[in-house]
């Protein structure tokens, strides 16, 4: 067997393990304290999962700190800025859009983390440090502090928010100046560095490094280097290899604070980009600051940018439960640091999506290799949309930028319009590994998921310019984007003369244990939504919607097969499904993850209350107990809608308690610790439960509704900062008996608050604060255009639907 064949065999084995781990019948080795609902984690012998976990000792709600690291380095924290990211003490830097490997072998290309380090000290009695490891969320900075008898050594790492091609590493030594200090305080302090990340990368073909000529490098007495090259294998065979350049200054093997000197600071900068001039520009700016003696300013400017450009624009505050507050902030932090910095000095490159493990993960054979799935639009996107619609637009831009391959994907199957791949990376072609051909071919609901995300963007922003103007460096408008997805769904069904309905056959629903089924209820509904909303959007911008989305499309969308069990009064997952039979005879694993229960939320499908209850009850019994975290959040939100608060609270705790690993709140895909790390898919689903479940928000096409809100279990308050709706920014603060809405700013729309207790309509303006007793209320514009709104699929429930979507009357 050739070396290439041997490598392929090995990769296939690794990928097989990777893609099947989340489905195994794992034994959960986490206990949950019955009183607090918190994890009580034990030391376990299986090093594949984790050792004894470290403890977060900080009382600061923006700080994770411990005196020990996780035994499993997978659970170390990360820093990032959407352009680049790294896991602390790891050997890799990953960059947005830089992948290596053909088709299913495509993975994030490892760029050596040249400055990644550990430190050791002499054993003469003055060199045995106490170590503290801290992730500062507020300033997006990691710091290890090594406390010696004679002083303190600090190792600090951050991905710069303003000069976002930079990964910055600092080493600071400060002498103990206490008068009570012993003889160690008068000696020199020497820290010896262990290089963790400079080994050459198998993913890159790089030229030998060259000295980088810079007066600033000379001024601060540092040696600077530049190295350029390409990835080794393009994702799409026969296409150009991605180029990259790396510029950095050299890090020594030892750091010495001499006798008689109180402190010293060393700063090391690595800059990387696909374009050499861009990499050089940010590096030069950093070196200019250092040569001017402003080394502290480099870090302060980064911290200020993250505070004002990120936390000030979207945050969630919890009272009464510090642990839950930190879990929520950790979710926001890890999502924000995988998304583009909008404080960047240089223009950002095209964004290439969010993968399940975020930007710091996705090496060959791990964490789904950095591929982008439905996870981005369905789980990560909704929370970001309500807090940071600019970041939500970045996510949509990834799909628009890659529409051409989506046209090809549809045509290959004999369909029209755009069909997006199940797994996508740099080029937009299908990159699902060969171990799961059914995933690649049958998980077609992703095109509906993307269309639904675009629908929600329009609902949240009213951004008609997005519909009419070309996007993401292409010739396609947002309207083109919506229309071509609708065109695919119109071409996909076949007419069933017996049922007088249209079938969508041969699909895999969100429940990936059902690999090839007909008429997935989730798939058919989201396909119908796509067609209806394309017509609605065309009307919004005064196009001939009847011509663009003909009545024949609408008729087909309304008459898709929609499997409902009339006797048991629940939705069948797919045609022929019976939960009593399915779990016992067909697949002992049961349902992999949330599927049918997503009809109620996030799809907000109208149905009778008893049907919603039956879906929740019956599907919980057959859903795999070790499934991914976001599943339990969907169930929790459903029970909140039905007023079953004890059940909702139980599943809410389950949605994070066994997934977030201490001390840095790094999430795993499943409770056993297997699957993708750091699982921002689960984080996104969990944040939805906070925002839309307990926070009560429901984003309809023509209004933002709030269900009766409720505090998460064990908390005294919930405040959602800087909610964005139709250019208005506002805070929502919730206590046990009061909801306070504070308007921060408004845009071009005149918005009204519509209350139910007592009934009132209140004009909203900046600075207005309104206190409300618990009730349903909504926010909407003063007038809306009378456009045909989606009615989705015709279903006979026997009684009138009592919960779900509703439509405002026309006009106000």
N, C-alpha and C positions, 0 to 999 in steps of 0.2 A: 504494500500500500504506500502511495506517495505521501510526502509530508503534507501536501495540500489536502489529500483525502483523509489523512489522520486527523488534521485540524478540523475538517468539516464534521467528521464523526464525533469528535470531542465536543464541538460546539452544539451539534444536534442533541447530544446527551444532556448538556447543560440546559439548553432551551427547553427540552422535554420536561426536565425537572421544574424549570422556571414557570412554564405555562400550565403545569398540573398541580403545583403545590397548593394554590388557593382552594382546590377542589377536594383535597384529601380529607379523610376522616381523622383530623388531628385531635389529640387530647389537650384540652385547654389546661395549662399549668399555672393559671392565675386564679387566685381566690379573691372574692369581693367581700369586704366587711359588711355585714348585714345592717349595721346601724348607720354607718357613714356613707355607704355606697362606694367608698374608695378602694383602690387596689391594695391588697396585702400580698406582695409578691415574694416568693420564696427563692432561695438558692436552688437551682436545678442543675443536674449534672450534664445535661445535653448542651455542650458548647455550641452546637449548631444553632441553637435558639438564643440563649443568653445566659450569663452568669448572674450572680447576685447584683441587683441593680443599685446604683448610687441614689442618693436622696437629695432633693432640692432643699437647700437650707436657707434660701433667701426669703425675706418677708416683703420684698419689693415686687409689685405686680408686673413690672417690666423686666425682671431679672430672673434667670435660671442660674443657680450656683450650687456647686457641690465640692466636697473635699476629695472626691474620687470620680474617676471616669467609668462609664459602663464597661463591663468586661467584654462585651461584644462591640467592636468599633463601628459596626453598622449604625449604632445608636448615638454616635457623636453628632454634634450640631453642625450646621452649615452656615456659610455666609454667601450672599449673592446680590446681584443687582439687575437681573434679567438679561444682561449681556454675558456675564460669566458667573460661575459659582463653584464652590469647592466645599467638601466635607473636611472639617478640621482634623488635622493629623493624617489626612489621606494623601495619596500620591497623584491625584488627578485634579486638573481644572477642566471644566466643561464649558463650552461656549455655545450660545444660541446659534443654531443653524449649522454647526460643524459636526458632520457625521462621517463615519467611514464604514465601508462594507456594501456589497451589492444586495439589493432588494431585501429579503428577509434577514440578511446578516447585518444590515445597516444598524449602527449603534453610535452613541455619542463618542467622538474621538477623544481619547485621553491626551491632554496636553500636560506635560510634566509640571507638577506643582513644586517648582524649583526651591521655593523658600519654606516649604513645610518642614517643621522641625520639632524635635524633642531636645531637652537640655539635661545635662548631668553636672555634678559638682564633685569636688574633692571629698575624700573621706577623712579629713583631718580634724573633725569635730566642728568645723565652721561651714561644712558643706552639706548638711542634711536638711533639706528644706521641707516645710509644710506647703502643700500645693492646693490651690483653689482654682476651680475651673468655672468661668462665668460667661454666659451669653447675655449680653446687654441688648434687649430687644429695642429699647427706645432709640439707641444709637447704632443699631445693626452692627455690633462689634463683638468679637470673641476675644477673651483675655484669660490667659493662665497666669496666675500670680504665685511665684515661688518665694516663700518667706524664709530667709536664712537668719542665723544669729546676727550677722553683720550687716544685713540689708535685704533688699527685695529686688527680685528680677521679674519683669513682666514681659510676656510674649503676647502680642496683640495682632489680630488679623481682621481685615474688613475689605469688602468689595465696594469701591468708592461710588457714591451715588451721583456725584457731579461729573467726575472724570471716569465714566463707567467702563472704560476699557482696562481699568486698573484693579489689580489685587494688591493691597498694601499690607506689609508685615513690619511690625516694629518690635524692637528689643530695647527695654528700658531697665537700667540698673540704678537703684537709689540706695544710698548708704543709710544705715540706722544711726541717727544722730543723737539718740537718747543718752543722757549722762550716765544712766545705769547700765549701759551696754558694756560687755566685757571686752577681752582682747581681740575678738573676731572683728570688732568694728573698726579697728585701726589697720586691718590688713586689706590687701587688694581682694577684689571679688572676681572670680573667673567662672564663666558659664561655658561649658563645652557643648557644641551643637551636634546632634545626630540628624543627618540628612534623611528625610522620609520620602522625598518625592521627585528627585532630579533624574531618576533612571529614564533612559530613552523610551519613547512610546512606540509600540508595535503598530499604531494606527497612522503614523505620519512618516512621510519621506522628507526629511529636513536637510538642508544644506549645512555644512559646518558653521558653527557660530562665528560671527565677525565682531571685532571691537567696534562699539558704537561711539563715534566721535562726538563729544559734547563737552563744551566748556564747563557746564554745570556739573557733570560727572567729575571733572578734574577739581572743581572748586570744593567739593565735599569729600574729596579723596576716596572715590569709589570707582570700581571698574565696571563699565557698562558693556552690554552685549546685545546683538541683534541676530536673530535666526529666522530664516524664511523657508517655506516649503509648501507641500501639499499633503492632503490625505492620500492614502495608498489606493483605495478603491472607491470610485464614485458609486453612489446609490443606484443610479440608472446606468447600466452598462453602456460604454461607448461615449459617455458625456464627459465634460471637462471636470477635472478634479478641483475641489475647493482649495483655494490658496489661503495661507495664513502667515502672519509674521508675529514674532514674540520679541519684545524688548525688555531687558531687565538689568538690574545692577547686582553685582556679585555679593553673596553673603559669606562671611568668613566662618571658619570652623570653631573659633573661640571668641568670646566677648569678655573684655577685661575692664573693670573699674579700678584704676590704679590707687595706691595709697595716697591720701591727701586730696582726692577728688570726691565730691559729694554725689554726683549723678552723671549719667551718660545716656544718650539716646542714639540708636541706629535705626534708619528707615530704609526699607527695601521695597522696591516697586517692580511689579511685572505688568506689562501692557500687552494685550493681544487683540488682534482684529484680522479680518479677512483682507483688509487693505493696509498696506505698509504705512502710508502717510498718516492714516488715522491712528494706528498703534503708536507711531512716533509722536504725534501731537500730544496725546494725553500723557505719555511718558515725559516728554519735554516740560510740560506744565508742572508736573509733580517735581521734577528735578529743579526747576526754577524756584519753586517754593522752598525746597530743601536748601538750595545754595544761598537763598536769602535769609536763612535761619528760621524759617517758619514751619518747622516740622510739626509742631503741635497744631498749626492752622490747617494742615492737610486733614487731620482727623476731625478737628472741630467743624470744618466746613462740611465734611461728610455727614457728621452727626446731625447738624442743623438741617441739612437737606432732607434727611430721612424723617426727622421729626415734623418739619413743616410740609414736606412733599408727600408724606405717607400717613403718619399717625394723625396729623391734624385734618386729613381729608377723609378719614374713615376708621372708626374704632368702635369697640364694644366694651362697655364697662359693667362689671358684675359686683354687687355688694354682698357681703356675708359669706363668701366662699372663695378664699384666695386660690385654692387649687383649681377650681373651675375657671376662675378669671385667667389664670396662667395658661390653662389648656386652650382657652379661646384665643388669647393673645398669641400663643405659639402658632395656632392655625393661621391666623392672619399674617404673622411674620413670615412663615415659610412660604405662604402663597405670594405675598408681596415681593419677597426676594427672588422669586422665580419669574416675576413679571417685569416688563421694561420700566426703568427709572424715567419718570417724566421731569426729573430735575437735571438731566444730563446736559453737559456743555455741548457735546457733539450730537449731531442727529443720530437717532437710533437706527440700527439696521432693521430690515424686515423681521418681525417677530415670527418665530417658528413653533409656537404652541407650547402648551403645558403637558408634560407626560406624567404618569402616575407617581413617579418618584421625584418630580420636580427637576429643575436644572442641575442640582448638584449630583444627580444620579443618572444611571443609564449606560454604564460601561457594557462591554461585550458580555452577553450571557447573564446580565443582572437587570433587575428593575425595569423589565420590558424594554430594555435597550434605549430608553429615552423616546420611545414612540408615542404618538398622540392618538388617543382613542376618543370614544364618546364621553369619557371621563371629564374632558375639559368643558364641553358645552353643558353636560347634564349635571355635573356635581360641583365643579370648581367655579364655573361662570356665574350662576345666579346670585351668590352672595356678593361677588365683586361688582356685578351690575348695579346693585342697589347702593353700594358704597363708592365705587369708582367706575362709572360708566366709560371713562376714557380707557381704562384697562380692558373692559369688556369689548370695546371697539377694537383694541389691539388683537384680542383673541379671534374675533370675526375676520380681521384682516388676513390672518393666516390662511383661512379657508378660501377667501376670495382670491388671494395671491396664487392659489394652486387649483383654480377652476379648470384650467386646460386639461390636466391629467384626469380630472373628474369627468369631463366630457368623454375622454378616451375610455375610462372605466365603464361608463354606461354603454357606450357603443359596442365595446367588446362583448357585453352580455346581450346585445340586441335591443337595447333600450335607448330612449332619447334623454336629453337634458344632462344633468350632472349627477353622478353617483360617486360619493366620496368613499375613500378606502376605509376599511375597518382600522387598520394601523397606518399611520402616515408619519413621515419624518421630514426630510429636506426637500424632496422633489414632488411630493404629492402622489406618487405611485403607491400601489399596494405593497406594504413591507411586512405583512404578517408572516412570521416564519413558517416553514414548511411543515412544522409539527402540528399545525391546526388549519388544514385546508378548509374545513367547514366554517371556521371563524371568518376567514377571508371572503368566502363566497356568500355566506348566508346572513351575516350580521349587517343587514342592509338598513336597519332602523337608524343607523348613524346619520344618514342623510336627512331623516326626519328630525333627529335630535338637533342637528345644526340649523335646520329651518326654524325650529321652535325657539332656539336661542336668538336667532335674528328677529323673530317676532317679538320676543321679550325686550330686545334692545330698542325697537321702535316704540313699544309700549312705554318704556321707562324714560326715553329721551325725546320722543317726538321729532327725531332728527330726519327731516325730509331731505336735507342736503345729502345725507348718506344714501338715500334712495336714488337721487338724481345725478350725483357726481361719481366719476370713476374712482375706484378704490385700490389701495395696496399696490400701486405701480402697474396696474393692469388697465385694460380698456373696458372693464366691467363695472357697472354701477351696482349699488345695493339692490336695486330692482331686478337687474339681470340675475343676481345671485339668488334671490327668492324665486324668480320665475323659472329658472332652469332646474331647481330642485323640484318645484311643482311639476314641471314637464316630465321629469323622471318618474314621479309617482303616478302621473297619468298614464305613462306607458307601461307601468309594471303589472297592473292587475289583469286577470282574465275573467271573462263573464261565465258564470255558472248558471246555465239555463234552468236547472232543477231548482236551485234556491232563489233564482232571480236576484242574485247578488254577485258582486265582483270579488274574486279571490286573489289574495297575495300568497302564493304557495312557495314552499322551499326556502324558509327563512329560519334564522336562529334568533330568538327573542333575547331580552336582557338576561333571562335565565339560560346561561350557556350550557346547562346540562341537557337542554332540548335542542339538539344540533340541527335538525332538519324537519320542520313542522309547517303546517299550513295555517294561515290566518291567525297569527299571533295578535292577540287583542291589543297589546301595546303598539306593535308595529303598525297595524291598520289605523289606529286612532291618530298616531303622530303623522302618518302619511296623509290622512284626511285633513288634518290641521294645516299641513304644508300647502295643499292646493287652495283651501279656503283663504288662507292669509295672503297668498299671492294676489288674489283678486282684490282683497281689501286694500293692500298696499298700493296697487295700481290706481285704485279710486282716490286714495289720499293725495296722489300727485297729479290728478286730473288726466290720467291716461284712459284710453278706451278699454276699460277692464273687461268688458264683455267680449272683446276681440282677443285680448291677450290671454285671458283665462275663460274659455268658452263655457257655455252652459253644460255642454257634454262632459267637461272635466268636473264641474260641480256635481252633476248628477251621479257620476261614478264615485266621487269622493263621499257623497252622502249615502251611497248604497254599497259600500264595502262590507264584506262579511264582518260581523261583530258578535263573537260567540258569547252568549249569555245563558247560563243554566237556569231555566225558568222554574224548575221544581225546587232546587236547592237555593236559588236566588243568589248566585254569585257569578262573577265573570270567569269563564274558563280561560286558562292561560293561552291555549291555542285550540284549534278544532280537534275534538275528541278527547280533550284532557278531562280527567276526573281525579281530584286530589286524593280521594280515598284509594283509588286503584294505583295512581301514579307513584305514590310514596312507597307502596308495599311491593310492587311487582316490576316496575319499569326501571327505576333508578333509585337505588337505596340512598344516594346522596341527597335526594330531595331537590328543592329549588335552590339554585346557587345563591341568588341575591334578589333584592327587590325587583319585582316585575309588575304583576297585575296591580299591586297596591299603589303603584305610581300613577294610576289613572286619577285617583283622588288628589294626590299631590306628588309631583309638581304639575301634572297636566291639567288639574282643576276641572276634570270631566264631571258634569252634572249627573247625579244618580240618586236613587232613593236611599234614605238613611240605613235601612236594613241591609241593602246590598253592600254599602260601604263597610258596615260592621262585619258582615259575613266574609267579605274579601280579607279584612284585617285578621279576623279570628282564624279562618281556615288556612290562609297562606302562612301565617306565623307557625302553625303546627308542622308544616312541611318544608320550611326554609331551613337550610343547613345552619346549625347553631354556631359554627366556626366561620361563617361567611364574612364578607367585608363589612366594615364599620357603617357605611352609609345606609345599609339596609335597615338597621334598627332606628335610625333617625326618621326614615320615611314612615315606619310603623308608628313611632312616637307622635309625629305630626298628625297622622290620621286619627289617633286616639284623642289628641287635643281637640280636633275638629268635632269629635263626637262627645266631648265633655267627660271622657273617661280618664281623669287626671292621674289616678294612681298607676294605671297601666302605662300612660304616656311617660310618667316620671321614671318608671322602672326601665323602659326601653331607652329613654334618653341617657340614663346612667350607663346602660349597656353599650351605647353608641360610642363612648369614649373611654370608659373605665379600663377596658382590657386591651386597648390599642395604643394609647399614648405612653411611651416608655420614658421612665425617669433617667436622669434628672432634666433632660433637655426637651422633653415632650415631643420626641421623634415618634412618628406613627408607623405601625406595621399594617400590612394589608389585612391580615387575619389575626385572631386572638393568640394563636400559638406562636406568633413571631415570624411566620413564613411570609413569602410573597414579597411585594415591592416595599422598599424603604427609601425615603421618608414619604409615606403614602398620603400625598396631598389630596388625592381623590376622597379618601375618608374624611380628611379635614374639611374639605368643601361641603360634603354632605352633612357633616356635623354642624357647620356654621349655618346651613340652611335651616336646621332644626331650631337653632337659636333665633334666627331672624324671622323665619316664616312660621315656625311652630309656636314657640313661646312669644315671639315678637308679634305674631299674628298677621304679618303682611301677606297680601295676595295681589300680584301684579296682573291685572286684567288689561285687555287691549285699550280700554277707554277710561280706566280709573285705577287708583291704588286703594285697595280695600284693606281694612284692618279687622280681623276677627277679634272677639273678646280676648284680650291678652292675659297671660299668666306668667308668674315668675318661675324660673327653673327651680327644681327642688333644692331646698337648703339655702336659698338666696334671699336677700332682703331688697334688692333692686336690680333692674336691668336697664341700661341706657345705651341706645344705639346712636352713635355720633355721626353726623353728616350724611344722613340718608339723602339720596339724590332722586328727584322725580321731576321730570319736565323742567329742568334747569333750576328747580328750587332745591336748596339745601336746608335740612332741618334736623333737629334732634328729637328723639322720642325717649322719654324717661318713664319707667314703669316701677311702681311700688305695689304693695298688696291691695291698695284701695284707690289708686290714682294713676292716671296716665297724663303726662305733661308733654305737650308738643311745643317746641320753640323754633320759630322760623329764623334762619340765619341769613339767607339771601334768596332772591327770586330772579327769574329770567324774563323772557319775553311773553310767557303765558300768564294770564290771570287765573289763579287757582283758588278753589274754594274747599273748605272743610265742611263735610256733610255729616252731622251727628244724628243719633237716634234717641238719645236720652239727655235732654229733651230734643225733639226734632228741630234742627236749625241748619242754616247755611251761612258760613262765616268766610268773608274774604280774607285771604292770607297775604301778609306783607312782612317785610324784614323787621325783626325785633319783636314780633308778636309772640306772646306766650299764652297758651290755652291749657287749662286743667280740665280733665274729663274724668267722670266716674267710669268704671269698667263698662264698656259697651262696644258695639260695632260702629265703625265710622269709616269714611272714605275721603279721598282727596281727588279732585277732578278739575278739568278746565271749565271755563264758563260756557263754552259752546263747542260742539263737535260736529264734524262733517258726517252727513248721513250716508255712510258707505255700507255696502253689504258685508255683514260680519259673519264669521264662520259659524255654521251650525253643525259642522262635523258629520257624524254618522247617525242615520235614523235607527233608533233602538226602541223597542216596545218593552218597557219595564212593568207594564200593567198598572202602574201608579205614576203620578207626576214626580219627577226628580225633585228632591228637597234640599240637597246640598251641592255645592260646586259652583260653576261659572254662572254669572248673570250678566245682563247687558243694561246699560243706562238707557233711559228713555231719550228720545230725540224731539226737539232740542231741550235745553235746560228750561 
